[in-house]
Amino acid sequence: MKDWTEPVIPLADELSIPQRMMACVDIYQALTESRPYKQGMSHEKTRHILQDMSDKGWLDPGIVQQVMKCFGSDASL
């Protein structure tokens, strides 16, 4: 039986580097792309969400910073 006291989302250090990269890029894409049921978020708002996820240990901070550089943000996270 599942122990529901454990986090459902694996922490960043539980994933390989390619998995960490894909997770970050996938979240970025899901947040910024418009869908029939929602408007895409701005790059800046997405950057703050990714930073918050990084601060909680859900995303690798170094990968978040590199992904944001790829998408045009040179601002320090």
N, C-alpha and C positions, 0 to 999 in steps of 0.2 A: 504494500500500500504506500502511496506517495506521502512523504512528509511535507505538509503544506507550510511548515515554518521556514523552510529553505527558500531562497529566491528562485523564481521561475526562470528569470533571465540569467544566463551564466555571466559571471564577472569577466572583465577583460582579460585577466591573467589566466583564465581557464581555456582560452581560445588560442589557436595558432596565429601567427602574424597574418597570413593571408585571410583567415577567417575574421580577424579584427578589422582588416582593411575593408573587406566586403561588407561587414556589418555597418561600418561608418558611412561608406558610400551609399549603401542601400537606404539607410535612414535619411541621409541628405536628399537623395532623389525622391523618396516618398514624401518628404516635407515640402520640397520646392516645386514639384510638378503639380500643375492643375489637373484635376480629375472632374468628371461630370458632376460629382457630388461635393466638391470643395475647390476653393481657390488655393493655388500654391502660395506658400509663405515666402517672404523676402529672404534674401541671403543673410541679412543681418539677424533676423529673428531666428533663422535656422542655426546660425553660428552660436547664438546664446543657448539654444536648446542642446546642441551638441556639447557645448562647454559644461552645461549643467549635468549632462549624462556622464561626461568625463570626470567631473568632480565627485560624482557618486560611485565611481569605479565601474560603471557599465561600459565605458569606452576607453580605449587606450589614449591618454593625453597626447602623446607624441604623434600618433596616427591622426587624431582629430586635427592637430595643428598642420600636418602635412596635407590632409585633405582640403582644409580651408585655404591653404596656399594654392592648391591646384584649381580651386574654384574662385580665385581672385581676391582672397582676403590675406593681406600681409600683416594685419593687426595681430598683435600678441594675444594669445588666449589665456 
